[in-house]
Amino acid sequence: MKILITVIFISSLFLSETKAIESKIAYNIENEIITNIDIKNEFKYLLALNDNLRELDKETILNISNNSIIREKIKQIELLKNFEEIIIDRDYMDTYLKNLYLGLNLNSLEEFQLYLKKYDLTLKNVKKKISIELLWNDLIIQKYADQVKIDREKIKKKFQNKNIESVKEYKLSEIVFNIITKNDIEKKYIEIVESINKIGFENSASIFSISDTAKIGGEIGWINENSINTKIRKNINILEIGKISQPIILPNGILILKVLDIKNSEIKIDVEEQYNKAINFEKNRQLNQFSIIYFNKIKKKLGFNG
């Protein structure tokens, strides 16, 4: 089914909060409406997660907010075809919220609510958006869990006969992008590197990355080197802090990693714990690939090329 698309330029997105804004339809996707107000609110949400967006020009911010709210709406449409309602287990939500506000250097849910007020957002707004993302992840697990292939024996061998070792950990950010042909990889990579040099990795991730981490400037967080598959580890082992990798070809797109920080520590190895962490990292990496593939399939099925 084709999408009826009505695109307008929403200059009011950037007007003062004190000025009344007329609600206008920006997109109609299978009778699900996105208005200029929705896009403005999406920008405020993205800004709350990644303050670096303030550095970008208005047109770029508009494009990022457009793309983000469209992705969310498409996910919502697909979720309601698979679930009666978009609702998440309370404990699951509480855990996610805690990780979110701790990542913003906030200490409690109350502090987080006060923080959201600065962006004219409510906890209810945020919970709705998080529910879509978390239920989407559940949908991907349901559809693709049996297709995840992990060489458990190979991972297990990494930890055999190890009690104490010096472990390197990387704090990473990512940009995942698509290309039409392999010949386009270098051209797109150069374009992204130029953007990184001009506006920074975080803002470039918001513009170019098709991964869900784009909302937080591409940040993945701290990863133990033993949890990273060989292909990715070879690319980042040679990088110094602040450097970015060459393009890494993955099934769902092309990956660029930035090393934000590195730390070495001598630890007593809990073999079972490290093994499980490595399994979970690889499982999540593959499920993220399936998520992007499935989303693109849904978008194409809807006839949406925006």
C-alpha positions in Angstrom: 0.0 0.0 0.0 1.4 3.3 -1.1 1.8 6.1 1.5 0.1 9.4 0.9 2.9 11.9 1.6 2.2 15.6 2.0 5.5 17.4 2.8 5.6 20.9 4.1 8.5 23.1 5.2 8.0 23.6 8.9 9.7 26.9 9.6 7.6 27.1 12.8 9.6 24.3 14.2 12.2 26.7 15.3 10.0 29.6 16.5 9.8 30.8 20.1 7.9 28.7 22.6 5.8 31.7 23.4 4.4 31.9 19.9 1.4 29.8 19.0 2.1 27.3 16.3 -0.6 26.1 13.9 -0.7 22.3 13.6 -0.2 21.2 10.0 0.1 17.7 8.5 3.6 16.9 7.4 3.1 13.2 6.5 0.3 10.7 6.3 1.5 7.1 6.5 -1.3 4.6 6.2 -3.7 7.1 7.9 -1.2 7.7 10.7 -0.6 11.4 10.8 2.7 13.2 11.5 2.3 17.0 12.1 4.8 19.8 12.4 4.2 19.7 16.1 5.2 16.1 16.2 8.4 16.9 14.4 9.1 19.8 16.7 8.6 17.5 19.7 10.9 14.9 18.2 13.6 17.5 17.9 13.2 18.4 21.6 13.4 14.7 22.5 16.5 14.2 20.4 18.1 17.3 21.9 17.4 16.0 25.4 19.3 12.8 24.5 22.1 14.6 22.6 22.7 18.3 23.3 25.3 18.4 20.5 22.5 18.9 18.1 22.4 22.6 19.1 25.5 23.0 17.0 23.8 22.1 13.7 21.9 24.4 11.3 18.1 24.5 11.2 17.8 22.6 7.9 19.9 19.8 9.2 18.0 19.6 12.5 14.8 19.5 10.5 16.0 16.6 8.4 17.2 14.6 11.5 13.9 15.2 13.3 11.9 14.3 10.2 13.8 11.0 9.6 13.6 10.1 13.3 9.8 10.6 13.7 9.2 8.8 10.4 11.2 5.8 11.6 9.2 5.8 14.8 5.9 6.0 13.0 6.7 3.2 10.6 7.7 1.0 13.6 4.5 1.9 15.4 2.4 0.9 12.4 4.2 -2.4 12.1 3.9 -3.1 15.8 0.2 -2.6 15.8 -0.1 -5.3 13.1 1.7 -7.7 15.4 0.5 -6.7 18.9 -2.8 -5.6 20.3 -1.3 -2.6 22.0 2.1 -1.0 22.5 2.8 -1.8 26.2 6.0 -2.8 28.0 6.5 -4.7 31.3 7.0 -2.2 34.1 10.2 -3.7 35.4 11.6 -3.7 31.8 10.7 0.0 31.4 12.1 1.0 34.8 15.4 -0.7 34.0 15.7 1.1 30.7 14.8 4.4 32.2 17.4 4.1 34.9 20.1 3.3 32.3 18.9 6.3 30.3 19.0 8.9 33.1 22.3 7.5 34.5 23.8 7.9 31.0 22.7 11.6 31.2 24.6 11.9 34.5 21.3 12.1 36.5 20.9 10.3 39.7 17.2 9.6 40.0 13.9 9.4 38.1 12.9 12.7 39.8 16.0 14.4 38.5 15.2 13.0 35.0 11.7 14.4 35.1 13.0 17.9 36.0 15.5 17.5 33.2 12.8 16.7 30.7 10.8 19.8 31.8 13.7 22.0 30.4 12.9 20.6 27.0 9.1 20.9 27.4 8.8 17.1 27.6 7.1 14.8 30.1 7.9 11.3 31.4 4.8 10.1 29.7 6.1 11.4 26.3 9.4 9.6 26.8 7.8 6.3 28.0 5.7 6.2 24.9 8.7 6.6 22.6 10.7 4.0 24.6 7.8 1.6 24.5 7.9 1.6 20.7 11.6 1.0 20.7 11.6 -1.8 23.2 8.6 -3.6 21.7 10.2 -3.3 18.3 13.2 -5.1 19.7 10.9 -7.8 21.0 9.4 -8.1 17.6 12.8 -8.5 16.0 13.7 -11.2 18.5 10.5 -13.1 17.8 11.1 -13.0 14.1 14.9 -13.5 13.9 16.1 -15.2 17.1 16.4 -18.6 15.4 18.5 -17.0 12.6 21.2 -15.7 15.0 24.3 -17.8 14.4 27.0 -17.8 17.1 30.1 -19.9 17.3 29.9 -20.7 21.0 32.9 -23.0 20.9 35.1 -20.4 19.4 34.0 -17.8 22.0 34.6 -20.3 24.8 38.1 -20.9 23.7 39.0 -17.3 24.3 38.5 -17.8 28.0 39.9 -21.3 28.5 42.7 -21.5 31.1 42.4 -17.9 32.1 42.2 -16.7 35.7 43.9 -13.3 35.6 44.6 -11.2 32.6 45.1 -7.6 31.4 41.9 -6.7 29.7 41.5 -3.8 27.3 38.1 -2.1 27.2 36.9 0.4 24.5 34.3 3.1 24.8 32.9 3.2 21.3 30.5 5.2 19.1 29.2 4.0 15.8 27.8 5.1 12.5 26.0 2.5 10.3 25.2 3.6 6.8 23.8 2.0 3.6 25.1 2.1 0.1 23.6 0.9 -3.2 26.8 -0.8 -4.5 30.1 -1.6 -3.1 31.6 1.0 -5.4 29.8 3.7 -3.3 31.5 2.7 0.0 34.6 4.9 -0.4 32.6 7.9 -1.7 30.1 7.7 1.2 32.9 7.2 3.7 34.7 10.3 2.5 31.5 12.3 2.8 31.0 11.1 6.4 34.6 11.8 7.4 34.3 15.3 6.0 31.2 15.8 8.1 32.9 14.4 11.2 35.8 16.8 10.7 33.3 19.7 10.3 30.6 19.0 12.9 31.9 16.1 15.0 31.2 12.4 15.2 28.1 12.7 17.3 26.3 15.1 15.0 27.4 13.1 12.0 25.9 10.0 13.5 22.6 11.8 13.9 22.6 12.7 10.2 24.0 9.6 8.6 23.5 6.6 10.9 20.6 4.2 10.4 21.3 2.5 13.7 19.0 3.2 16.7 22.1 4.7 18.5 21.9 7.7 16.2 19.5 9.2 18.7 22.3 9.4 21.3 25.1 10.5 18.9 26.0 6.9 18.0 27.4 6.0 21.5 27.6 2.3 22.3 29.4 2.5 25.6 32.2 0.4 27.1 32.9 -2.9 25.5 35.4 -5.5 26.7 37.6 -6.5 23.8 36.8 -10.2 24.4 33.2 -9.4 23.7 33.9 -8.1 20.2 34.0 -10.3 17.2 37.3 -10.8 15.4 36.5 -8.7 12.4 35.6 -5.6 14.4 38.3 -6.1 17.0 41.0 -6.1 14.3 39.8 -2.7 13.1 39.7 -1.0 16.5 42.9 -2.6 18.0 45.0 -0.3 15.8 43.1 2.9 16.7 44.1 5.5 19.3 41.6 7.4 21.4 39.7 9.9 19.2 40.3 8.0 16.0 37.8 6.4 13.7 37.9 3.1 11.8 38.0 2.4 8.2 34.6 1.2 6.9 33.7 -2.3 8.2 31.3 -4.2 5.9 28.4 -5.9 7.7 25.3 -7.6 6.4 23.1 -4.7 7.3 25.3 -1.9 6.1 28.7 -0.3 6.6 30.0 0.4 10.1 32.3 3.2 11.2 33.6 3.1 14.8 35.1 5.8 16.9 37.2 5.1 19.9 36.1 7.5 22.6 38.4 6.0 25.4 40.5 3.0 26.2 41.3 1.5 29.6 43.4 -1.5 30.6 42.8 -3.4 33.9 44.1 -6.5 35.4 41.1 -8.5 36.5 40.3 -11.9 37.8 38.4 -13.6 35.1 34.9 -14.9 35.8 34.9 -17.2 32.8 31.2 -17.8 32.8 30.4 -14.1 33.1 32.8 -13.1 30.3 31.5 -15.9 28.1 27.9 -14.8 28.6 28.8 -11.1 27.9 30.5 -12.1 24.6 27.5 -14.2 23.6 25.1 -11.4 24.4 27.2 -8.8 22.5 27.3 -11.0 19.4 23.6 -11.8 19.7 22.7 -8.2 20.0 24.9 -7.2 17.1 23.2 -9.7 14.8 19.8 -8.7 16.0 20.6 -5.1 15.3 21.5 -6.1 11.7 18.2 -7.9 11.4 16.3 -4.9 12.8 17.7 -2.6 10.1 17.0 -5.2 7.4 13.4 -5.7 8.6 12.7 -2.0 8.9 14.0 -1.3 5.4 11.7 -4.1 4.1 8.7 -2.6 5.9 9.5 0.9 4.6 9.8 -0.5 1.0 6.5 -2.4 1.4 4.8 0.8 2.4 6.1 2.4 -0.7 8.0 5.0 1.2 11.2 6.4 -0.2 11.6 9.4 2.0 
